[in-house]
Amino acid sequence: MNWDYAVIERLDRGELKTRLIPFNLGRVVLNADESQNIELMPGDVVTIFGVRDLQVPRARQTRLVRLEGEVSAPGIYSVESGETLPQLVARVGGLTRDAYLFGTELSRESVRKQQSATLQTVVQKLEEQVTAGAASRAANLTVTDATQLAMQQQRIQAEERLARERLNRLRTMKPSGRIALELDPASPQLPTMTLEDGDRIVIPSRPSFVGVAGAVYNDNVLVWRQGRTVGDYLQSAGPTENADIANLFVLRADGSVTTRSQGSFLGVGRGDLKSLVMVPGDTLVIPDKVDRETGYTAFVRGIKDWTQIIYQLGLGAAAIQVLRN
């Protein structure tokens, strides 16, 4: 409830127009302040607002944050204006010895809404591409033989149907609102970011595996071993003949994405991530090659960079199978 502002809607019978008479609800109810206790008239409408109806100053906003995982006292906490994540963790007693800071997940409702809106826009554009691509291929058919023409039309329809099935799967996915913290795997530290109402923070225990997904024979999780690189795990998983090795990328445990273009910043050669050392909770993704003019090609042509759709929409590893299957 917004205790600072409420309003009386009153009809001015002389001028036949509505007047708004604001008053401080908290001073009336909590402090019995007669200066704010306005006498009501027949026909008056009193409106009591919630804090979400009108944006109130940050200092007076209620912020409830969920803190879970490897902390001394998991729970739901009220945080003060400007309080940061490290300050909250310190206030509740700190971390446990099993805390894996690099895998910290911070999900935010405002980010989730933005990701959902972006996802809807992407799906709409892709749907337009699929429709336009199918119509263009159908209009450009040059086969004169009736049997071959019918076969090609059936193939175009099947490809369009497959692309729309993938679109429907993508449409039903729900972004998590996770914020990529972009921590240093070698010495991760909780970021000094200000907390917002509805934030959910999960600090997990250290996992013992890494994931490998995409165009590989062993699409699974593998045991993490100290010092093993992307190339080591790629060899263990076994890339298929259709694997696009040049465009593989890594979903880091902190929610960020590492691509070959970022290689020089990570101590590995630009364009080659095979020497990147993977840490617990990372997922290696190997896309399929897109080298055939099919309905699926039309579907993914606009999002050939898988990292963009996964990173910007906050879909995470769950999106990988949806885009492939």
N, C-alpha and C positions, 0 to 999 in steps of 0.2 A: 504494500500500500504506500502511496505517495502522501506522507503526512504533512508536507510543506504546502501543498496546493490542492484545493477543491474549488468548485464553482457552483453558483446558483444561477440558473437560467430563469429570467423573469420577464414577463410581457409587460411593457410599458403601455398601459391602456390609453394614455393621452396621445402618444405619438404612434401607437400601433407598430412598435418594433421591439425586438428582443434585446434585453440588456444582460450582460454577464457580470456577476458580482463575485469576484474571487475572495477566498478567505483561507486562513491557515488552519487546516484540520487538526494538526497536532496541538496547537495552542488551545483549541476549543475542548478537545476530548481529554488531553493529558494534563493540561495546565489550568483548565477552567477559566480561560481568559475571556471575559465578557466583551472585550473590544472586538473579538472575532466571532462571537456567538450571535450571528445576525438573525433577527426575527424573520420567520418565513411568512409568506403570503399565499393565499389560495392560488393554485396553478403553478407554483414554483417547482422547478426540477433541480434537484441537487445531484451533482455528479462527483463521485469519488474515483480518482484515477489510481492506477497501479504504476509502479516504477517503470514498467515497460511501455506504458502509454505515452508518457512524456519523458524525454531524456533529462535526467537530473544530473547535477554536478557529480563528478567522479568521487569526490570525498564522501558523498551521501549514498552512493550506490552500494547495494548488498552484493557481495561476491562470495559465492560458495564454490569451492574447488574440491574435486575428488582426488585424493592421493593414495595410490595403491602400490603393492609390490614390496620390494626390499627396503622398506623404511621402518624405523623403530615403532611408529604408531600409525598404521594405515587408517584412513578415515576421510570424512567430509569436513572441511575446515572453512571458516570464514576468514577471508584475507582482507587486509587493509589496503587503502588506495596506494598504489606504487609498490606494493610488496612483490618481491621477485621470487622465482622458483628456489634458488639457493637459500633465501631467507626463510621460506616456508619449511623446507626440509630441515634446516637447522632448528627452527622453533619446535618441531615435533620430535626432536631427539636425534636427528641425523639418519644415516644409512646403516644397513646391516653389513656384515663382512662379505655377504654373498652378492651385493648389489653390482649390477653390470651397467655402468653409466652410459656406455656407448649405445646400448639398446634402449635407452629411455624413449618412451612414447609420450608425446604431448598432443592431445586432440582438442580442437577448439571449435565451438559451434559456428562462429562467424566464418571461419575458414571452410567448414563443411558446406555451408550455404553457398559460398562463392564457388567451391569445386562443383557442387551440384548444378549451378547455373551454367558453368563452363561446359560440363558434360552434356547438358541438354543442347547447347549451341553446337558442340562438336557432332553429336548424333544427328541433329537436323541438317548440318552441312553435308555429312557423309551420306545421309539418305537422299539428298538432292543429287549428289554425285552418282550414286548407284542408279537412280532413275534416269538421269541424263545419259549415263554411259550405256545403259541397256537400250535406250531409245536410239542413240547414235549408232550402235553396232547393228541394230535391226534395220535402220534406214540405209546403212551402207553395204548391206549384203548384195553381192554381185552374182551369186550362183543362179543359173537359169534352170537347172534340173530341179524338178519339183521335189523329188525325194531328198536330194542333198539340201535343198532350201528348208524343208521341213525339219531335217536333222539339226541344221545350224540354229534354227529358231528355237527348237527344243533345248539345245545346249545353252543358248542365251538366257532362256527362261529359268533353266536349272541354276545357272550361275547367279542370276539375280535373286532367286529364292534363297540360295545359300548365303549370299551377302546380307540379305534382310534378316535371316535367322541370326547372324552374328550381330547385326545392329540391335535386334531385340534383346539379345543377351547383354550387350553393352548398356542398353537403356535401363535395364533392371538393376544394374550395379549401383551400390550406394557408397559414395565417397566417405571416408572416415573422418575427414577434417584434421588429419595428422599433419603437424608442422615438421618439416625436415630440419633437425637441429644442427646438422653439418658439424659434428664434433670431430675431434682428432682421435683416431683409434688408439694411438700410442699413449695419450694422456688425456682422456676425456674429462671435461669439467662441465657441470650444469650451467647452461647459459643464464645470464642475468637479465632475463626477460620478465616484464611485468605480467602478472597473472590477471586473467579476466574471469568474470562470472561464467560458470559452466565448464571451465577447463577440467580435463581429465589427464592426470599424469600417472603413468605406470613405469616403475623402475624394476625391470625383470632381474632374475638371477642369470648368471652366465650360462648360455646354452652350450651344448657340446657338438653342434652340427652346423653345417652350411647347406644351403639349398642349391640345386641345379635344375633349371627348368628350360623348356623350349625344345629346340630341334636336337635332342640327344636321345640315345637309346635308353639310358638310365635316368629317367626324369624323376628324381627323388631327392631325399636329403642324404648327405654324406657326413661321415664323422670328421669333425674339424681336427686338424693336426697343425701344430706350431710351424710356421714358416711356409706352409703350402700356398702356392700361388694360383692365380686364375688358370694358367696353363696346366697345372697339375690336376686341378679338379675337372677341367675340360677333357683331359685325357682319360680320367677315371670314368666320366659319364659317357664318353663316346659320342661325338657329334655325328649326326646323320649326313647323308649325301646332300641333303637340301639345307644344311646349316649355313647361316650367313655369319661366318666367323668374324668378318671384317666389322660387323656392327654389333658385336656382343657388348653387353654392359652389365654392371653390378648394382643391385639394389642393396645399399648398405643397411646395417642393422639400425642405424639412427634415422632411417627414412629418406636419406638422400640417395642420389643416383650418380654413379661414376661412369663416364663414357670414355671412349678412346681420345676424344678431343681434349679431355682434362688430364691426359697422361703426364704431360711435362710438369704439372703442378704437384704431382703425386710421387715424383721420383722415378717414373717409368717413362718409356719412350712414347711420345705423342703418336696416336694411331695404333698403339699396341698395348693392350691391358694384360697380356699374358704373364707379365712379370709382377703384377700387382699382388701383394700378399693379402689373402682374405682373412677376415676375423670372424669369430663366432657370430651367428645370426645373419651373415651376409647371404645373398642369393645371386647366383650367376645366371644370367638370362641369355640364351642364344636364339635369335630370331630365325625364322624361315626365310629363305631367299624368295624374293618376289620377281620372277623373271618370265612369267607367262601372262599374256593378255587375256585374263579371265575376269569373271565377276568379282572374284576375291581381290584381284589386282586393283580393280576400280575402287573397291572398298577401302583398301589400305594405302592407296597411292598418296592420299592427302596426309596420312599419318605414318609414313615410312619410318620415321624416327620413333620407335616404341618408347624411348625414354621420355619424350615430350608428353605423351598422353598419360603415362603412368605417374610421372613426377608432378605435372601441373594439376591433374585431376585427383591426386591422392588416392589412387585405386589400389596401389600396392601389388603384391605378388599375385593376388587373386585375378587380376586382369589378364595375366599372361595366358592362362588356359582359355579364357573367353575369346581372346583375339586369335588364338590358334585353332581351336576345335571347330 
